[in-house]
């Protein structure tokens, strides 16, 4: 459990079109086997420490006739940014994906002093 000890809590959120591979015959649309796409997302302002980040598919367009396989996660979370990672495998053909995200963590205010 992430315990927040500061009275100022920040919530940042957004929506990112991660890829649209059907338009250019990209790997997610034409490939087979394990595939991965990652995109770095910067927070609108830095948190004091890496926040808790949640991601979810808000849109995905897949081909029929194949199994629907998807894994989406937040990785490499820092106080300034994080990576959205989408993975698929096998014969799945993904045309495009949009991912929503929410970050919750402590933020600084003018009375916060870092005296390390």
Backbone as CSV, one residue per row, in Angstrom:
resi,resn,N_x,N_y,N_z,CA_x,CA_y,CA_z,C_x,C_y,C_z
1,UNK,0.842,-1.182,0.000,0.000,0.000,0.000,0.884,1.242,0.000
2,UNK,0.521,2.188,-0.810,1.224,3.470,-0.829,0.574,4.365,0.201
3,UNK,1.341,4.811,1.200,0.817,5.687,2.246,1.244,7.117,1.951
4,UNK,0.276,8.019,1.923,0.533,9.423,1.639,0.520,10.186,2.955
5,UNK,1.596,10.868,3.264,1.722,11.544,4.548,1.602,13.056,4.431
6,UNK,1.405,13.548,3.270,1.378,14.968,2.995,-0.072,15.406,2.803
7,UNK,-0.389,16.633,3.145,-1.776,17.080,3.016,-2.149,17.508,1.594
8,UNK,-1.173,17.652,0.711,-1.481,18.015,-0.672,-1.330,16.791,-1.573
9,UNK,-2.444,16.348,-2.104,-2.464,15.187,-2.979,-2.792,15.680,-4.386
10,UNK,-1.994,15.234,-5.349,-2.226,15.603,-6.737,-2.793,14.434,-7.523
11,UNK,-3.711,14.735,-8.412,-4.263,13.742,-9.330,-4.064,14.291,-10.740
12,UNK,-3.336,13.554,-11.559,-3.113,13.933,-12.945,-3.692,12.810,-13.797
13,UNK,-4.234,13.148,-14.951,-4.809,12.094,-15.789,-4.787,12.508,-17.244
14,UNK,-4.931,11.526,-18.108,-4.932,11.811,-19.529,-5.350,10.609,-20.341
15,UNK,-5.310,10.790,-21.635,-5.713,9.791,-22.610,-4.707,9.872,-23.755
16,UNK,-4.145,8.746,-24.181,-3.104,8.735,-25.190,-3.444,7.718,-26.275
17,UNK,-3.446,8.149,-27.540,-3.514,7.178,-28.632,-2.111,6.596,-28.740
18,UNK,-1.990,5.341,-28.371,-0.674,4.710,-28.306,-0.139,4.373,-29.695
19,UNK,-1.003,3.884,-30.560,-0.605,3.612,-31.934,-1.849,3.457,-32.803
20,UNK,-1.631,3.575,-34.110,-2.676,3.373,-35.106,-2.023,2.657,-36.284
21,UNK,-1.709,1.371,-36.085,-0.876,0.621,-37.030,-1.576,0.187,-38.311
22,UNK,-2.885,0.194,-38.353,-3.556,-0.227,-39.586,-3.335,0.777,-40.709
23,UNK,-3.076,2.028,-40.368,-2.890,3.066,-41.386,-1.583,2.909,-42.157
24,UNK,-0.571,2.345,-41.491,0.737,2.233,-42.148,1.288,0.808,-42.133
25,UNK,0.387,-0.181,-41.966,0.797,-1.590,-41.919,1.889,-1.829,-40.882
26,UNK,1.707,-1.221,-39.694,2.668,-1.371,-38.610,2.666,-2.767,-38.013
27,UNK,3.630,-3.003,-37.150,3.876,-4.328,-36.584,2.690,-4.890,-35.792
28,UNK,1.966,-4.048,-35.067,0.831,-4.555,-34.289,-0.285,-5.070,-35.198
29,UNK,-0.380,-4.516,-36.396,-1.426,-4.908,-37.341,-0.990,-6.074,-38.226
30,UNK,0.272,-6.102,-38.626,0.728,-7.120,-39.576,1.591,-8.207,-38.947
31,UNK,2.104,-7.983,-37.755,3.048,-8.918,-37.153,2.389,-10.106,-36.473
32,UNK,3.212,-11.039,-36.055,2.798,-12.218,-35.297,3.790,-12.428,-34.161
33,UNK,3.360,-13.154,-33.148,4.240,-13.430,-32.021,4.268,-12.272,-31.043
34,UNK,5.227,-12.303,-30.125,5.304,-11.250,-29.099,5.634,-9.888,-29.716
35,UNK,4.836,-8.898,-29.343,5.064,-7.521,-29.790,4.848,-6.580,-28.625
36,UNK,5.586,-5.459,-28.628,5.539,-4.494,-27.520,5.685,-3.083,-28.073
37,UNK,4.881,-2.173,-27.540,5.009,-0.742,-27.847,5.002,0.001,-26.517
38,UNK,5.896,0.979,-26.378,5.961,1.789,-25.160,5.996,3.259,-25.532
39,UNK,5.361,4.075,-24.692,5.377,5.524,-24.892,5.557,6.192,-23.537
40,UNK,6.494,7.136,-23.450,6.705,7.897,-22.227,5.694,9.029,-22.156
41,UNK,5.079,9.182,-20.979,4.106,10.241,-20.727,4.629,11.092,-19.571
42,UNK,4.719,12.394,-19.777,5.165,13.313,-18.728,3.954,13.823,-17.951
43,UNK,4.098,13.922,-16.627,3.046,14.501,-15.801,3.011,16.013,-16.034
44,UNK,1.867,16.635,-15.777,1.747,18.071,-15.991,2.628,18.861,-15.019
45,UNK,2.911,18.285,-13.864,3.927,18.809,-12.947,4.450,17.645,-12.131
46,UNK,5.645,17.800,-11.597,6.289,16.700,-10.880,5.615,16.430,-9.537
47,UNK,5.570,15.166,-9.171,5.151,14.747,-7.836,6.378,14.770,-6.928
48,UNK,6.173,14.664,-5.613,7.303,14.604,-4.687,8.041,13.277,-4.813
49,UNK,7.304,12.203,-5.041,7.842,10.856,-5.222,7.063,10.210,-6.355
50,UNK,7.520,9.070,-6.852,6.729,8.398,-7.885,5.302,8.129,-7.399
51,UNK,4.304,8.548,-8.158,2.913,8.361,-7.754,2.418,6.948,-8.088
52,UNK,1.236,6.631,-7.608,0.551,5.416,-8.033,-0.093,5.719,-9.382
53,UNK,0.168,4.893,-10.382,-0.348,5.128,-11.727,-1.192,3.933,-12.151
54,UNK,-2.372,4.233,-12.654,-3.287,3.221,-13.169,-3.531,3.485,-14.641
55,UNK,-3.503,2.433,-15.452,-3.771,2.569,-16.883,-4.865,1.590,-17.297
56,UNK,-5.597,1.956,-18.332,-6.634,1.061,-18.853,-6.864,1.346,-20.332
57,UNK,-7.287,0.330,-21.046,-7.654,0.519,-22.445,-8.944,1.310,-22.503
58,UNK,-8.952,2.405,-23.241,-10.181,3.175,-23.430,-10.732,2.986,-24.836
59,UNK,-9.911,2.424,-25.728,-10.364,2.061,-27.062,-9.345,1.095,-27.641
60,UNK,-9.846,0.020,-28.225,-8.959,-0.815,-29.028,-9.742,-1.392,-30.173
61,UNK,-9.098,-1.408,-31.307,-9.686,-1.843,-32.563,-8.866,-3.048,-33.021
62,UNK,-9.506,-4.231,-33.052,-8.786,-5.443,-33.404,-9.463,-6.138,-34.575
63,UNK,-8.691,-6.961,-35.265,-9.210,-7.714,-36.398,-10.044,-8.893,-35.901
64,UNK,-11.047,-9.257,-36.692,-11.803,-10.459,-36.353,-11.044,-11.682,-36.876
65,UNK,-11.422,-12.846,-36.419,-10.790,-14.067,-36.891,-9.535,-14.460,-36.143
66,UNK,-9.169,-13.724,-35.109,-7.990,-14.053,-34.295,-8.345,-13.831,-32.837
67,UNK,-7.570,-14.414,-31.966,-7.796,-14.218,-30.536,-7.456,-12.786,-30.132
68,UNK,-8.240,-12.267,-29.189,-7.991,-10.924,-28.649,-7.078,-11.053,-27.440
69,UNK,-5.845,-10.586,-27.571,-4.860,-10.678,-26.493,-4.265,-9.287,-26.262
70,UNK,-4.275,-8.840,-25.014,-3.711,-7.524,-24.711,-3.235,-7.485,-23.271
71,UNK,-2.132,-6.790,-23.064,-1.598,-6.517,-21.735,-1.146,-5.061,-21.758
72,UNK,-1.724,-4.235,-20.887,-1.335,-2.827,-20.820,-0.919,-2.523,-19.390
73,UNK,0.202,-1.791,-19.234,0.713,-1.524,-17.890,1.442,-0.185,-17.849
74,UNK,1.615,0.308,-16.614,2.445,1.487,-16.356,3.773,0.973,-15.812
75,UNK,4.856,1.386,-16.436,6.182,0.931,-16.026,7.124,2.121,-15.918
76,UNK,8.267,1.909,-15.263,9.294,2.951,-15.135,8.718,4.260,-14.594
77,UNK,7.911,4.179,-13.547,7.269,5.364,-12.976,8.289,6.159,-12.162
78,UNK,8.395,7.455,-12.469,9.222,8.376,-11.692,8.327,9.513,-11.213
79,UNK,8.888,10.471,-10.516,8.117,11.630,-10.062,7.719,12.536,-11.236
80,UNK,8.421,12.412,-12.375,8.185,13.290,-13.523,7.398,12.632,-14.660
81,UNK,7.513,11.315,-14.817,6.881,10.657,-15.959,6.760,9.159,-15.735
82,UNK,6.207,8.474,-16.717,6.090,7.014,-16.691,5.953,6.515,-18.120
83,UNK,6.012,5.201,-18.278,5.887,4.579,-19.585,4.599,3.771,-19.641
84,UNK,3.793,3.995,-20.681,2.664,3.121,-20.969,3.202,2.024,-21.877
85,UNK,2.977,0.768,-21.487,3.462,-0.366,-22.267,2.278,-1.230,-22.676
86,UNK,2.182,-1.502,-23.981,1.151,-2.389,-24.529,1.841,-3.580,-25.155
87,UNK,1.343,-4.768,-24.809,1.893,-6.006,-25.367,0.763,-6.854,-25.943
88,UNK,1.099,-7.570,-26.998,0.212,-8.603,-27.524,1.087,-9.732,-28.038
89,UNK,0.465,-10.844,-28.438,1.232,-12.004,-28.861,0.351,-12.895,-29.751
90,UNK,0.961,-13.935,-30.268,0.234,-14.887,-31.108,-0.215,-14.251,-32.409
91,UNK,-1.428,-14.611,-32.826,-1.949,-14.125,-34.106,-2.820,-12.881,-33.979
92,UNK,-2.864,-12.269,-32.800,-3.689,-11.082,-32.581,-3.238,-9.952,-33.505
93,UNK,-4.205,-9.298,-34.132,-3.939,-8.159,-35.015,-4.641,-6.941,-34.428
94,UNK,-3.854,-5.961,-34.002,-4.400,-4.768,-33.356,-4.219,-3.577,-34.288
95,UNK,-5.341,-2.950,-34.651,-5.288,-1.792,-35.548,-4.870,-0.532,-34.805
96,UNK,-5.493,-0.283,-33.646,-5.153,0.918,-32.871,-5.575,0.740,-31.418
97,UNK,-4.919,1.531,-30.570,-5.162,1.470,-29.123,-5.089,2.871,-28.543
98,UNK,-6.044,3.167,-27.664,-5.998,4.389,-26.846,-5.987,3.935,-25.391
99,UNK,-5.163,4.583,-24.572,-5.001,4.219,-23.163,-5.285,5.430,-22.287
100,UNK,-6.131,5.247,-21.281,-6.369,6.273,-20.278,-5.486,6.007,-19.072
101,UNK,-5.082,7.062,-18.387,-4.224,6.884,-17.220,-4.587,7.892,-16.131
102,UNK,-4.324,7.490,-14.895,-4.514,8.357,-13.737,-3.336,8.157,-12.788
103,UNK,-2.774,9.253,-12.311,-1.671,9.218,-11.348,-2.103,9.960,-10.089
104,UNK,-1.832,9.353,-8.927,-2.193,9.950,-7.641,-0.964,9.910,-6.740
105,UNK,-0.601,11.069,-6.195,0.562,11.121,-5.307,0.684,12.461,-4.625
106,UNK,1.700,12.543,-3.785,1.948,13.782,-3.046,2.576,14.834,-3.960
107,UNK,2.151,16.085,-3.763,2.729,17.195,-4.511,3.257,18.241,-3.535
108,UNK,4.153,19.066,-4.013,4.754,20.100,-3.174,3.877,21.346,-3.156
109,UNK,4.042,22.126,-2.100,3.436,23.452,-2.047,4.511,24.429,-1.591
110,UNK,4.172,25.698,-1.511,5.182,26.712,-1.164,5.734,26.540,0.245
111,UNK,5.015,25.842,1.135,5.494,25.612,2.501,6.332,24.341,2.626
112,UNK,6.460,23.592,1.547,7.230,22.343,1.587,8.710,22.658,1.351
113,UNK,9.536,22.268,2.318,10.973,22.489,2.209,11.661,21.140,2.164
114,UNK,12.592,21.006,1.253,13.398,19.791,1.172,14.770,20.140,1.740
115,UNK,15.052,19.683,2.954,16.299,20.064,3.638,17.286,18.905,3.705
116,UNK,17.246,18.056,2.715,18.208,16.932,2.682,19.575,17.389,2.352
